Every structure is written in C-alpha cells, then in structure tokens.
Amino acid sequence: APAAPPAPLGCDDPESEAAAEVAVSYINGHSHHGYKFALNRIDNIRVLPQGPNHEIIFLELDLLETTCPILSPTPLANCTVRSFTDHAVEGDCDVKLQKVNGQLSVLASKCHSHADSAEDILQLCPDCPLLASWNDTEVLATVTESLSAYNGKSTGAYLKLLEIGRAKIQYHPAHVVFVEFAVAATNCSAEAANVEACHLLPDDQSNFGFCTATKVIRPSQDLEVNCQLYGHQPGVTYSPPGQATS
Amino acid sequence: SVARRAVAEVAQHDKVARPVGFVPPPPPCPGKIRHFKI
C-alpha cells in the first residue's frame, strides 16, 4: 500500500518556524528603508512536494516593526518590537521558499505594511503622539533644524539626511514633534562652508548613522538631538547649549 | 455556506468520537502571536 501523505504542517511546527526565520531574514536583508521587522505570527503555511527532497513552501507572515533602523548593525534578535502605543506598524508578507535536501532558500517575497489605526491608539492612550506624514511641515522643519544643530556642533564629518524613518506629533498636554531619521557621512567636515559640494562617502556601514530628535514647540521651545553613527564610531549625543541633555 | 457545512461536519464528528476528557488539538494555523495583534 502507498505510504500515507505526511500530515500538513502547522503554523507553530518547528519546520514552519525555521522557514519563517529564513523568510524574515531575507525580507530584512533585502530592504533598504525604514526599520527591521520581527516575526509576530505565522498566518498560514502550505507545502507543495516537488519530488524527492524538494518542496515549495508558501508562507503568510505577520511582522511587526522594531526600533532598529534597517541600516543598523544590531542583530534582529536584539531589536525591540515597537509597542502598541508607539503607533505600531505591521507588515503582511507572502513568501515563497524552496527546500532542497533540507536547505531552505527564498524564491520570492511580497510585503505590505500599514500602521495601526489612530482611533485604536487614542482609545488606549488619549494623549499618545500619533504617526505623522513624512512631508508634514512640522516634521520636515524639525528634521532640518535637528540635523543642522547636530552638524553645527559636531567635529566629525558633515552628515546628510538619507531618509526620515518615523515622525510623531503630540498636541496635548504639550505640542511636541518626534522625528527619527537616517544619515550618512560625507567627504566634508561638519564645519564645511559649501555643503552643496559635499558628497556621500562610498557605501559602508560605518558611514551611516541614525538620529532621533524631540522638538518641543509649546509651552516652551526646546530641541534635543541624539545621533548614533554606526561602525567604528562610538555613539555621539548632542543637545544645543542651555537645553535638555540626554 | 461551504465553510459553514464543513465546520458543522467536523463538530458533529468530534461530538460523536470525543471520549471523556478529550482536549481537541489547537488549529494548525494561524500560529501563536509572539507580541500583539494589530
């Protein structure tokens, strides 16, 4: 009698989790924007036997945004998943893998991300800041002012903006803009007069960095900027004179 | 309606076959939530 087909894989089976780990690693490795994503749940798995020691695996994954920028050298295992009240972003991914002689590899992946609804967050935390658009006027002004303040005080290379990763605005009880942005070192020093002539250094992880800034607009003006440069350079913290330190 | 009938059949079969103290296995998918559900 022919052997009975193997029982279908469950989403929490070790084989499924191994495939999901390979898939998440592939997704983060092939992304160049935003933050690293961590596995939240395996939504579905389908296995199509192709022959002896050869399977095609279709995975549906639910991922959550971490606090690690995609350019950060921090391993995913050490990255913190953003909390619900931090206006979490979810990623839904379909991944096609193959397993040949026990070796998993990704053939294709497709992801969509979306933020949690503002209403859900405000129900739980009425005063929590909410995600703002990257092209919001206050967001752009805060990023520009923060990077300028950092470069104005730094003795290292002149940093240029790569991308804004996140921005949140809070209106009550204070009006505060929170921004996070990726930066890259240029061939100029921070004291360069003609920054238009500054060019990004060749791609190398040590030339990238990440900044977070908080600008209080009301009741009083305040700006705090923290930048961390990756690679060989230690973390650098900057706050304008007379203002909050961190 | 196809889904509803399938569930009813499983439930009926389960009801007949279940011995005392039987705990049905967890559904194979989706898997467990590691952090929180959006």
Interface residues (C-beta under 8 A of the other chain):
Chain A: P8 L9 G10 C11 D12 D13 S16 A38 L39 N40 R41 I42 D43 N44 I45 D62 L64 V81 F84 A88 E90 D116
Chain B: P26 P28 C29 P30 G31 K32 I33 R34 H35 F36 K37 I38
